[in-house]
Amino acid sequence: MKRINIDYAGNHYSVGGRDVDELQKEIETIVRSGEPGWLIVNHGEGVPQQARLLITPGVALALLPVDDGGQA
């Protein structure tokens, strides 16, 4: 997996070097805890800047895996 694109509140972010199932479990753990939690992601093109998304129950987000075609 090259990266995972994230759609959060109509804005686009990404995470690199992570497995989509692992990231999904991290988000589920935050939501199940009942306490807000922060997810560190990248924002922007070219040289991405770090951003933090607040994850709470009811927040809408989508994980969109981008396949690297099997390349390392």
C-alpha positions in Angstrom: 0.0 0.0 0.0 1.5 3.3 -1.1 -0.9 5.5 0.9 -4.4 5.8 2.2 -6.5 8.8 1.3 -8.9 10.1 3.9 -12.0 12.1 3.2 -12.9 14.0 6.5 -15.6 16.7 6.6 -15.3 17.2 2.9 -11.5 17.8 3.0 -8.8 15.4 1.8 -5.9 14.0 3.8 -3.5 11.1 3.4 -1.4 8.6 5.4 1.6 6.9 4.1 3.3 3.6 5.0 0.3 2.2 6.9 -1.9 -0.8 6.4 -5.6 0.2 5.8 -6.8 -2.5 8.3 -4.4 -1.3 10.9 -5.6 2.3 10.5 -9.2 1.3 10.6 -8.6 -0.6 13.9 -6.9 2.5 15.3 -9.9 4.6 14.4 -12.4 2.0 15.8 -10.5 1.9 19.1 -10.7 5.6 19.5 -14.5 5.6 18.7 -15.2 2.7 21.1 -13.3 4.3 23.9 -16.0 7.1 24.0 -13.2 9.7 24.3 -12.1 12.0 21.5 -8.7 11.0 19.9 -6.4 12.5 17.4 -5.3 10.9 14.1 -2.1 12.2 12.6 -2.3 12.6 8.8 -0.8 14.6 5.9 -2.4 17.5 4.2 -1.5 19.3 1.0 0.3 18.5 -2.3 4.0 18.4 -3.0 5.4 18.8 0.5 2.6 17.6 2.8 2.1 19.2 6.1 1.1 17.3 9.2 -2.4 17.7 10.4 -4.4 16.1 13.2 -8.0 15.0 12.8 -10.2 14.8 15.8 -12.0 11.5 15.9 -15.2 11.2 17.9 -18.3 9.0 17.7 -20.4 10.2 14.8 -17.6 11.8 12.8 -17.9 10.9 9.1 -14.7 9.8 7.4 -13.8 7.5 4.6 -10.6 5.5 4.1 -9.6 5.2 0.4 -6.6 2.8 -0.1 -4.4 3.7 -3.1 -2.7 0.5 -4.4 0.9 0.9 -5.5 0.5 -1.9 -8.1 2.6 -4.3 -6.1 5.8 -2.1 -6.2 8.0 -1.8 -3.2 
